Every structure is written in C-alpha cells, then in structure tokens.
Amino acid sequence: MSDELATDFDTFWDELDLEVEASGELSPAAFFSIFARLAADNGDCADLSYTPVTREGRGGFQIDGMALDLERNELHVAVCDFRQSRELETVNAREIESHFMRASRFIEIASQHDFISALEEESPAFQAAYPIFESLQKVRRIRILLLTNARLAIRSQPEAIGEILGIPVVRNILDLRRYGEIMRSRGAPEPIEINFETLNNGPLACLPAHGSSGTYEAYLVVLPGELLAKIYGLWGARLLEQNVRSFLQAKTKVNRGIIETIQNYPGMFFAYNNGITATASGICTVPLKGGGLGISSIRNLQIVNGGQTTASILYAKDNSKTADLSEVFVQMKLSVVTPELIEEVVPDISRFANTQNKVSEADFFSNHPFHVEMEKLSRRLPAPPKPGSFVGTKWFYERARGQYRYGQASGQLSDRRKFEVEFPRDQVISKTEVAKYVLTFDQLPHIVSRGETKFFLDFAERIGTEWAANQENFNDAYFKSLIAKAIIFRHLDKQIGRSDWYKDDRGYKAQTVTYSIAWLIHHLEKELSRGLDLMRIWNEQGLPTELDELLMHIAPRIAIELRNAPPTVKNVAEYCKQKICWDAICTLNLSIPFYESVSIPQEDVRKGLRDAREIKRTDKDIEFDILLTKIPAAVGQIVDFARSRRLLSPKSNAALTKLARGKLNLAIPERNAMKNLVQRMQEAGFDFRKLV
C-alpha cells in the first residue's frame, strides 16, 4: 500500500470517528453520510436519502440509499460495502458483482405490487421501495453506485451493464482510492478520462483553432450525437463544470425545440444548434488515416456551456422512439488548459460562455465574494474560550473542499500542531452546512429537506440577492450569529442521535432537526416577538442548559408529527420536502416552557443588526483607504485585468490615472467609481489581498 493511500485511509477513519461523535449515529450510517455527500458533490449521483434495507439468503437484496431525479428521468441507487477493519482491504470482482446484483434485485422487487402491499407503510423497506414503485415508469436510466471503504485492485470507470425491466443501467464505484483523490482535489472536479479509441471505435477528428501558447490550446470538434449521448449517459453531472453544476442540474430542463429538431430535422441539427463549450486539462492527438488530426483520448473533460443541449440529446435517445441520432452532430469548442491553471481559467471560461443565458452571480456561487468574506472573517475572528478552557480557537470556514485538510497537512510538524490548536477539527464549517443552518433559521425546513443540491441553489439565490442589495449585512455579527446557528444545529443533531426515543425508531433525524429548530424560531417570533440570543451562544460556544432542555422537549414531538402525515402521504421523506408539511408543523401548539434567559426581544435583535452594519461601513472605509495606498504600485496590473474583462469606466480610469501619479485624494465620484471597480474585479476573480 502506498504512503498516499495509507494517509487517505487514516484520514477516512478520522473523519468517520468525528462524524459518529458529532451525529450520534452508528458507524454504517456515518459512513453512508460521508461517502454520499462526497459522491453528490463530485457529480456521481443526486442527493441520496439514507434508506438501509437488506435481506440475506436466497433471493436476497440490499439498498442503502436512493434518489429520484425526475428532471433527468433517472433513478439513483446506492449500496454500501462498509468494512469495520482498521486495515485497508481490497474488494474483489466477485464481491462487486454480488453488491450490484443485490441492488438490482431490490429495484426489480420494488416494482412489484405484491411486495409493496405486503409492507408496513412505516417500515424502512416501504419508504425505500414505494418511490421506486410509484415512479419507475418515468425513469429512463438507473444509476447504481457502490460505496466502499475498501479499494479496487484496478481503477474503475462508469460502465453500462445492460437493463433492469427494460431500463438502461449504469454502474459506478466510489472506493477508498477515489475517496482520497476527490478529497485531495480541493474542490476541483475529479478528472474524467475518456478513451475515444474504445468509446468511439476510433479517434475524434478535430481542427486546431489556436496556436499553442504553452498554457492554452483550442480545437474545433464535431461530435456525433450518439457519442455525446453515450458520454453523458455514462458520466452524467460529472461532465458539468463544477462552479455551475448545481445551476445546470436544476435548470437545464429538456428543450422541446431541440427534441423536435432531432425528431423532424436531424440533418439540420448542426445548423440550428449553437453547440457546446468544453474544457480539458490534456488531450492525446494522432494523425488520421485520411489526413488531418484526431483526438484519441481526453483528460478532465468539462462542459461549461451547453448542458441543455447535452441533456436534451440524451433525453431524445432515451424517450423518443422516432429520434435518430445517426444524423445529429454537435459543434464543440474545446479549450485545453494546463492543469495548474484549471482552477483559475475554467471558471472564467464558464462565466463568459454562459453570459447569453443571463446566468446570475449566484449561479457561480463557489466563487461568490460572500464566501471570500466568510473565509476572511473566520481566519480573523477568534472564538471565546469554551467553559473550562483558557485558550481561544477559531472556526474554519471551508470555502472549497479540502482547504482544511491542505492547511492541516502543510508546513513542519510544529506548524501543523499550531494549526490544529487554532482551528480544531470540530470547528470546520463548509458552505453547504452554512446553507443548511441559514435556511433552517429562516424557517424553511422544507427546502432544507430537499437535499444539498437543491437547498444550496436556493441559498445561493437568496444570498446573491442580499449581497447585491447590501454587503454591509455580512459583518462580524453575521459571522458570529452564523456560528451560533451551527452550534445549535450540531448540538441538537447530536443529542437526537443519542436519545433513547430515536434509537428505538431510527429515521428522519435530519428532517426532525431542521423542523424542530424552525418551529422554535417561528414560535418565538410569532407568539412572543422574541429571537434566540445568538450572541450568548457565540460567547459561551455552547448551549445554555435551558435551551438544550427546550429543544429536546420539542424534537420528539416534531418527530411524531412528521410521521403522522396525512393518510394520502405514502412517503414521509417526500412529504417533508413540501411547504404543506411546514404549514402543518409551524402551527402546532406544543405548550413549551418559556425561558427568558435564552431569548431577547425582536427590537434588540434589529438594533444589533443596525449597529453591526454601521461598524462594517466604517471598517470598509478604513480598508478601502488602506487599499488605495497599495494600488499605485500595481496600476498596470489592475488596468490590464479590468480592460480584459471590460470593467473600466471613464471615472475609474481617471481615478487610476491619478493613483498612478501618487494622488490618493480622489474626488467623491472617482472614489465611488474605484469602489465599484474593486468590487467587480473581486467578483471576476482578482485578488487584491496579494497587492503588497
């Protein structure tokens, strides 16, 4: 076993132990949570619900997670192979086939009315099987994903493996080796390797369109529709550039016009369609027999524009008996960028390629300045020492996957220990967690219950709008209250996981947590005109006993109410995603005790927000004055960047001319123009923090 693999295995167990401690769940559930989140973030699957069902013996089956993506007409099923051994094991071909066979058998059985009718509606088997039974006629592709903390002997690619009930099946594996590679990618997409010699029975003809600069090459390619459908059928959302993946998954619905063109005028598709824009980190080219150049393989292919075209071609192939893709061809502009520049250049290509679709800044939320600001605040603001401790720590805002791990591993041993003391592992908070906490406290538990991909997109839209309206809302007080929300959410999640009433009937914990907190916030606001004292929780870095008792008084009753859904509801998890569920829960009278010490009047909450905005406004003016002193030495660099992205206005150009001459005392219109330029350049990716 390589040192890298051994390190990844140790990292996995550290993460699992932390997940078990934080959630109160058993190891198999914690394992599923870690790997399912990673798989969804990587684009291997939709957000999976944990639905562990197994039957041993002859005709046995197993399923551990499932999701229906009816926008794509896809069923995602996960089956787990969790190894308890602290020694890394290898999963062999026979075991792999067995796992996929057991998952396939469950899908087949779940389609049978007799199986469904024999189950209790509250049983885990019914909750896993009924969505499949109800929706299978709409499904056009089944994706089965094996999750395992063992390692494959050889690297695996997505593979088409025939059909289940006449529906094409693609199988995929997320093993320990891929777990490590994805974690080390620090938020970048996991490279997709496509061999056209195998997939296309020969290289793909291309035309060089740009002289090589050493870091960038461009090619024009004509893709056969059959090949594009095959590629997207195998890799799915992993093909979509990560910064807009959630946008594309949620919004690239099938285009009727594209389908009609394929059905009625397939030979004209190339003329009528704008084609796709793609990037790659490397290609292998070979001379073609008849002359010209061909691409034999491609590394790290990402579609940055044209998700709707791609999805519609696959839809036509799967759904229309009259669609003939043999005459369909798609133009592709392929930009090949060196690996070290992928993270910097590809988001810009994606941003500019999508401008005609009016994609908002929120759609590129991984690079949104909100994240930069939260990251900056987390590195600056020390948290008060916890009770019994004399050392203050900080919360680590992880703007991109792997940031914490990278910071933890870099430097000398003494530097790493200092880093871990300053930023404890249990005080790492990711952007998707932030979305979950904020939406919960905004009383939107039904949106949180829809899964990370959907609730994060909703959060991005909301924050993008709020940021554009008033950036000063995102200040020290906002960050402190955000951490207080995280402390409350994590505490309740852990307490429920350890409670006897939950252990007796495991299930719907995630929904119970978000609905319980949302109910309390709603009750305090509507009935008492009060809000939780979040600053007290920040200052104490924990929950007062009264608040802990209050939440644990509410949670089991919310759990019962969620299960007592209307008789017409067959699937509790789906019911929790609907606003009608929240409408029913928020009006409950739970007769809770009133603890004045954990809440404050709403007017005090509003006053605190106003004061924080004023402080932020003053701090921003000071920061801007400091920045102005650094700009004169970098005017040329700033002008080049701004001109290349057409960000310069006459007033900002005049201001830069003055600054270049050392004149820092700008007129108010020029100062405002410079503030606007700095903001727009930051949103476009320019890092003013690097100016010396």
QUIQUIPE-V341307 format. One record per backbone hydrogen bond with DSSP energy under -0.5 kcal/mol. CO is the residue of the C=O (numbers start at 1). NH is the residue of the N-H. Records with the same first field share a line. If there is no record, write none. Layout:
BEGIN
CO = NH / NH
END
This chain:
BEGIN
2 = 6
3 = 7
4 = 8
5 = 9
6 = 10
7 = 11
8 = 12
9 = 13
10 = 14
11 = 15
12 = 16
13 = 17
14 = 18
15 = 19
16 = 20
17 = 21
18 = 22
19 = 23
20 = 24
26 = 30
27 = 31
28 = 32
29 = 33
30 = 34
31 = 35
32 = 36
33 = 37
34 = 38
35 = 39
36 = 40
37 = 41
38 = 42
39 = 43 / 44 / 45
40 = 43
43 = 238
49 = 51 / 66
53 = 63
55 = 61
57 = 60
61 = 55
63 = 53
64 = 51
65 = 78
66 = 49
67 = 69 / 76
68 = 70
69 = 72 / 73 / 74
73 = 140 / 141
74 = 69 / 76
75 = 77 / 143
76 = 67
77 = 145
78 = 64 / 65
79 = 147
81 = 83 / 149
82 = 84
89 = 151
90 = 92
91 = 153
92 = 96
93 = 97
94 = 98
95 = 99
96 = 100
97 = 101
98 = 102
99 = 103
100 = 104
101 = 105
102 = 62 / 106
103 = 107
104 = 108
105 = 109
106 = 110
107 = 111
108 = 111
109 = 112
112 = 116
113 = 117
114 = 118
116 = 119
120 = 123
123 = 127
124 = 128
125 = 129
126 = 130
128 = 132
129 = 133
130 = 134
131 = 135
132 = 136
135 = 138 / 139
136 = 139
140 = 168
141 = 75
142 = 144 / 170
143 = 77 / 145
144 = 172
145 = 79 / 147
146 = 148 / 174
147 = 81
150 = 176
151 = 91
159 = 171
162 = 169
164 = 167
167 = 164
168 = 142
169 = 161
170 = 144
171 = 159
172 = 146
173 = 175
174 = 148
175 = 179
176 = 180
177 = 181
178 = 182
179 = 183
180 = 184
181 = 185
182 = 185 / 187
183 = 186
185 = 188
191 = 193
192 = 194 / 300 / 301
193 = 195
194 = 196 / 298
195 = 198 / 199
196 = 200 / 202
203 = 205
204 = 295
205 = 222
206 = 293
207 = 220
210 = 218
215 = 338
216 = 213
217 = 336
218 = 209 / 210
219 = 334
220 = 207
221 = 223 / 332
223 = 330
224 = 228
225 = 229
226 = 230
227 = 231
228 = 232
229 = 233
230 = 234
231 = 235
232 = 236
235 = 238
236 = 239
237 = 240
239 = 303
241 = 244
242 = 245
244 = 248
245 = 249
246 = 250
247 = 251
248 = 252
251 = 253
254 = 256
255 = 259
256 = 260
257 = 261
258 = 262
259 = 263
260 = 264 / 265
261 = 265
262 = 324
265 = 268
266 = 269
268 = 272
269 = 273
276 = 333
277 = 304 / 305
278 = 335
279 = 302
280 = 337
282 = 299
284 = 296 / 297
286 = 294
288 = 291
292 = 288
293 = 206
294 = 286 / 296
295 = 204
296 = 196 / 197
297 = 284
298 = 194
299 = 281 / 282
302 = 279 / 304
303 = 241
305 = 277
306 = 310
307 = 311
308 = 312
309 = 313
310 = 314
311 = 315
312 = 316
313 = 317
314 = 318
315 = 319
316 = 320
319 = 321
320 = 323
323 = 325
324 = 327
325 = 226 / 328
328 = 225
330 = 223
331 = 276
332 = 221 / 334
333 = 278 / 335
334 = 219 / 336
335 = 280 / 337
336 = 217
338 = 341 / 342
339 = 342 / 343
341 = 345
342 = 346
344 = 348
345 = 349
346 = 350
347 = 351
348 = 352
349 = 353
350 = 354
352 = 355
354 = 357 / 359
355 = 358
360 = 363
361 = 364
362 = 365
364 = 367
365 = 368
368 = 371 / 372
369 = 373
370 = 374
371 = 375
372 = 376
373 = 377
374 = 378
375 = 379
376 = 380
377 = 381
380 = 382
383 = 393
386 = 389
393 = 383
395 = 397
396 = 398 / 429
397 = 399
398 = 431
400 = 403
402 = 406
403 = 407
404 = 408
405 = 409
406 = 410
412 = 416
413 = 417
414 = 418
415 = 419
416 = 420
417 = 421
418 = 422
419 = 423
422 = 394
424 = 427
425 = 428
427 = 396
429 = 398
430 = 434
431 = 435
432 = 436
433 = 437
434 = 438
435 = 439
436 = 440
437 = 441
438 = 442
439 = 444
440 = 443
444 = 447 / 448
445 = 449
447 = 450
448 = 451
451 = 455
452 = 456
453 = 457
454 = 458
455 = 459
456 = 460
457 = 461
458 = 462
459 = 463
460 = 464
461 = 465
462 = 466
463 = 467
464 = 468
465 = 469
466 = 470
470 = 473
471 = 474
473 = 475
475 = 479
476 = 480
477 = 481
478 = 482
479 = 483
480 = 484
481 = 485
482 = 486
483 = 487
484 = 488
485 = 489
486 = 490
487 = 491
488 = 492
489 = 493
490 = 494
491 = 495
492 = 496
493 = 497
494 = 498
495 = 499
496 = 499
499 = 503
500 = 504
501 = 505
502 = 505
508 = 512
509 = 513
510 = 514
511 = 515
512 = 516
513 = 517
514 = 518
515 = 519
516 = 520
517 = 521
518 = 522
519 = 523
520 = 524
521 = 525
522 = 526
523 = 527 / 528
524 = 528 / 530
525 = 529
529 = 602
531 = 600
532 = 534
533 = 537
534 = 538
535 = 539
536 = 540
537 = 541 / 542
540 = 387
544 = 548
545 = 549
546 = 550
547 = 551
548 = 552
549 = 553
550 = 554
551 = 555
552 = 556
554 = 557 / 558
555 = 559
556 = 560
557 = 561
558 = 562
559 = 563
560 = 564
563 = 565
566 = 569
568 = 570
570 = 572
571 = 575
572 = 576
574 = 577
575 = 578
578 = 581 / 582
579 = 583
580 = 584
581 = 585
582 = 586
583 = 587
585 = 588
588 = 590
593 = 595
594 = 596
595 = 598
596 = 599
598 = 533
600 = 531
601 = 604 / 605
602 = 606
603 = 607
604 = 608
605 = 609
606 = 610
607 = 611
608 = 612
609 = 613
610 = 614
611 = 615
612 = 616
613 = 617
614 = 618
615 = 619
616 = 620
617 = 621
618 = 622
619 = 623
620 = 624
621 = 625
622 = 626
623 = 627
624 = 628
625 = 629
626 = 630
627 = 630 / 631
628 = 632
630 = 633
631 = 634
632 = 635
634 = 638
635 = 639
636 = 640
637 = 641
638 = 642
639 = 643
640 = 644
641 = 645
642 = 647
643 = 646
649 = 653
650 = 654
651 = 655
652 = 656
653 = 657
654 = 658
655 = 659
656 = 660
657 = 661
658 = 661 / 663
659 = 662
662 = 664
664 = 666
667 = 671
668 = 672
669 = 673
670 = 674
671 = 675
672 = 676
673 = 677
674 = 678
675 = 679
676 = 680
677 = 681
678 = 682
679 = 683
680 = 684
681 = 686
682 = 685
686 = 688
687 = 690
688 = 691
END
